[in-house]
Amino acid sequence: MKKIYTPEKLVHIPTLKTQPWKEQAEYWKSLKDLLLIGAARAGGICDCEGSFNSPFYEFCDYNGIVERKKTTGMYMGKIMEDALRKNLNDFLKADKLPVSVKVINDNHLYRSTKNPFQIGEIDGWVWLEGYDGVGILEIKTSNSFYGPVQWEGDKTPMPVKLQVAQYLNIHPRASFVVILGYINGTSKARIFTREEMAENIELVIEKEREFLEKYLIPGNLPDPSGSERDNKVIMDYIGVKVVKDPIQLDESIVGVILEYQKIGKYISAMGKQRDALKNKLWLALDGHLTGMIKGKPVLTEKEIFTTRISVDLVKKAGKYDEFSTKSSYKKLGIDAKYLKLVSGKADPQT
């Protein structure tokens, strides 16, 4: 007989919130120190499409390099959840989905007993007409992370699906999930059975275990992605460092340098191709404000006006030092001569 793992209740959230702020912060930090992974981290750890985070960012968060801050949207979402939960049937009906027989709140943080590194706090339990067993309710309201485009048609943001996949793993007795997205006053309801989420459940377990064993426990920094968040973390981290003595690099970095150069040349070539096509379009318009095809305006000319301040005139007025500010940014420089010596390769061609 297949064993059913009953999740462990870690804490009653409303009770925790009655404690002094310092004690609350210490409790959440203790979970991080134990290397427990909250369901909201699943998308970042899996590095899935649509996630604002990455394994690199999550690693930096665990190690105190960055601080995960709650947004105004998150606070507002918590305030809205109760009303959305009470009116769930209206949203299900709007999307022609089975209505709920019963919905109850759940204010506990749970830990998986099968995969003890997984924790999660669900938004409620739901029973639906025509569905066996009990389901998990997840409500999403934060515009900061999942805008209307990610919910178009029958789409569901992948980070949300991976989050509820973790809930299903923590709660083996749940047979389905109901996701309610309420974004900019527009609702989107989704229902997924455990069978439909099977691949996502396995993916989350695999990637989170890999994240722990390969990166978090041994302290190995994952490769950064090219996301804005990762870029900012790196600049904030090294931006305060100025070490004049050279550092001896591992020779494996030569491959990274060569690939960086190759992609740079490719981007430059693509930029020229794009400009050539743009020039063809300007010639096609031939000074006209609008270009028509089959009676439809497919190409338009827009004039953008800008105002610039003359630096020379400001200097003459003796106001330059008073109103100017200095800023700097870091730029990589590659010595082609020495790179060729250490790599044995000429400048990469695209």
N, C-alpha and C positions, 0 to 999 in steps of 0.2 A: 504494500500500500504506500502510495506517494505521501511523503511527509509534508505537512503544511506548517510553514514557519510563521509563528505569531510575532509581530514586531514588538519591540520594546518601547514603552512610553518613557521618553526622557524628561519632559517637563510640560507643565500646563502653562501655555503662553500668557494668558491674562494674569495668572498669579505671578509669573516672572516679572511682568510689567509693573507690578505694584512695588517692586523692590527699588532701592536707590539706583540711579542711572549707572553709577560706578559698578555696582554688583551685577547689573544686567550685562554691561560691557565685558566684565571679567568672565561671565558665564559663556558668552558667545566666543570669546577668545579661547576659552578652555576647549571648546569643540574644535576650533581650528588647530590648537596645539596637539590634539589627539589625531589630527589628520582626517577628520570626518568630512565627508563631501556632501554639501547640501544639494538638493535637486536642481536649484536654480543655476548651479555651476555646470550642469551636464552639457549644455550646448557649447560652452567655452572649452571644456576639456575635450569634447569630441571634435572641436574646431569645425563645426558644421556651418553650412551656408545660412546667413542671416544673423549669426551670433556676433555680438559686439566684442566678445572676449575671445581669448585663445589659450592654449595650454601655457604659453609664455606668461600671459597676463595673470592667469590663475596662480601660477607658481610664484610670481612676484607678490601677489596678494597674500598668499600663505606665509611668505617670508618677510612681510612688513615693508617691502619696497614701495608698494602702492597701498592706498587706503580705499576700500570700497565704500562709497558714500551713498546714502539713500537720497533719492530725488524727491521733489515735491509731488511728482506723479505717483510715486510709490505710496506716500502718505495718503494722498487723495484716494488711491485705489483701495486701501484698507478701509477708509471711511465709507466708500461706495459698496463694498462687497456685501454687506448685510442686506441692503435694498435690492441688489441684483439677485442675490440668493433667493429672497422672498418672491421675486417676480420671474423666477427662472422659466416657468411654463409659458409666459408671454413670449419669451425669446425663442423657446423651442418651437412653439406654434408658428412663429414668423418664418422659421426655416423649414416648416413642414416636417418636424421631427417628433418622435413619440414624447408625450408629456410625462412629467414626473408624478409619481404617486405620493412620494414623501421626500423631503429634503431636510437634513439636519446639519448643524454646524459641528466642527470639530476643532478644538483649540489646543491640540497637543502636538508636540514635536516628537516624531517617531524615528526609531533606528531599526534598520533591517537586521534580523538575526541570522539570515543566510549569508548576506554580504555586509558585515558589520561596519564597513566604511561608509555606507549610504545612510543619510538622514533626510527627512523631509517633513514639511508642515502643509497639510492639504487644506482646501477651502470648504470641504464638506463631504457628506455622504448623500447619495441620491439613488432612489429606486424608480425605475422607468417602466411604463406599460410595454409589455411585449419582450422585456429583457429579464433573463434569469439573474438572480443574485443582486448584489449591491454594487454600485459604481462610485468612483471618486469624482468629485467636482473640482474643477480648476477655473478660476476667474482671472482674466487678464484685462487690465484697464490702462496700463501705462503707455502713453503715446511715445515716450522717449525711446522705447525699444522696438515696438511692433506697430508700425503704422498701417493705415487702411490697405495699402498696396499688397502687403504680405498676407492679407486675408481675402483677396479678390477671388471671386468664384468659389471653388471648393478648396482653396489653398489654406493651409495652416502653417504658421511659422515653425520651421524645424526645431529651433531651441525650445519652443513650447511643447512639441511632441516628445522631445527627449526628456524634458522635465517630468511630464506625466508618466513616461515610461519608467522613470526611476520610482515614482509613487507606486506604480503597479508591482514593481519588484519588492518594495518595502511591505506592501499589503497584498500578499498572495491570494487572499480571499475575495478581493475585488475582481469582478469579471469584465468591467468596462470603465471608460472614463468619459465624462462630459466636460467639454471645454467651452467656456463662454468668453468670447472676446467682445469687449465693449469699448470701442475706440471712436472718439469724436462724436459720440451720440449714436453711432451705428453699431448694431449688435451682429455677431456671427457666432452661431452655435455649431458645435461638432460633437459627434459621438464615435468613439473608437472602441472596439472590443479588444480583449486581451490577445486574442489570436491575431488581429490586425496589427497589434503593436509588438508582436513577438520579436521581429528583427531589431526594432529600436531598443527593446529591453536588453537584448543580448549585446547590442553595440555599446550601450551605456556602461554595462558591467565590464566589458572588455577594455574600453578606453579608460575608464576610471581606474581599473586595476593596473593598467599599463602606466598611467599617470603617477600612481603611487609608487610602483616598483621601479620604474625607469627614471623618474625625475624627483618626486617629492621626498621619498625616504633617503635615497643616496645623496640628494642635494645637487642633482645635475640640472642645469638650466636648459629648458627646451628652446629650440630655435625660435626666434621671434617671427611673427608673420609680418606682412606689409601693412597692417591695419593702422589707422590713425592712433588708436589707443596704445598699441605697442610702440609706435614711433615716439609718442609723447613720453612713455615710461623710460625709454632709452635716453632720450634727450634730457629728461629731468634727472636721470641717474648719473649720466656721465657729464652733464652740463656743468656740474659743480666741481668737476675734477680737472686740474691742470697739473699734469706730471711731466716735467721737462725731460727727465731721463728716459731713453728709449726702452721699450719692452720687447723681449725676445718672443716672436710669434711662432706658433707651431706651423710646420711647413704645410699642413693640410689647408691652411688659410689661402694658399696660393690658388687653389682651385676656385675658392669663393671670389677672389679678386678677378680672375680670368672670366668667370661667369658674369660678374658685375659689369665688366667692361663690354662683354659681348651683348648683354641686354641693353646697355646704354647706347651702343651703336645702332642696335635694332630700333630702339625708341626714336633715336635721331632720324634714322632713315624713314620710319613711319610718319614722323612729323613733317618731313619734306613732301612725302606722298600726299598727306592730308592737305598741306598748303597748295600743292599743285591742283588737287581736285577743287579746292575752294576757289582758286583763281579761275578755273573753268566755269564755275557757277556764276562768278561775278561777270565774266564775259558773256555768258548766256543771258543774264539780266539786262546787260547793255544799258545801264542807267535807269531802267524801269524799277519802280518800287515793288511791283508784284509780278511774278511769273505764273502763268496759268497752264494747266494741262487738262484737257477735256472739260474746260469751264470751271476747274477747281484751282484755287490759289495754293500752289505747292511750295513756292519759294518767295520770300519777301526780303526786302532791304530795310533794315532798321538803323536809324542814326542815333548813336549814343553820345550824349553831351557830358563832358567832364570839365571840372574847374581845377586849374593848377596854380599854385602860388610860385611866383618867380623868386628863386633863391637869391639871385643877384640883387633884386630890389630890397629884399629883407635885409641882406648884408649891408647895403648902402644906408638903410634906415637905422643901422646899429642895433637891430633886434634879433640877430641870428642866434647869438649865444643864449639869449633870454628864452627863446621859444624852441630851440632845437634839443633833441634828445638823442643819445647814442644807443645803438643796439648792435648786437652781433649774432652770428650763427656759425655753426661748425660745418666744415666742408671737407670731404675726403680728397686727398691728393695721392696719385699713384705714379711712382717713378718707373717709366717704361723700360729704361736701360737696365736697372737693377732687377726689375721683375723678370725680364728676359733671361738674365743670368741665373736666377734662382729656379725659374720654371723650365728653362730650356725651350720655351715657346715664344714665337713672335707675337706681336699685338694681335689679338683675336679678330677674326673676320666674321661677318654675319653670313 
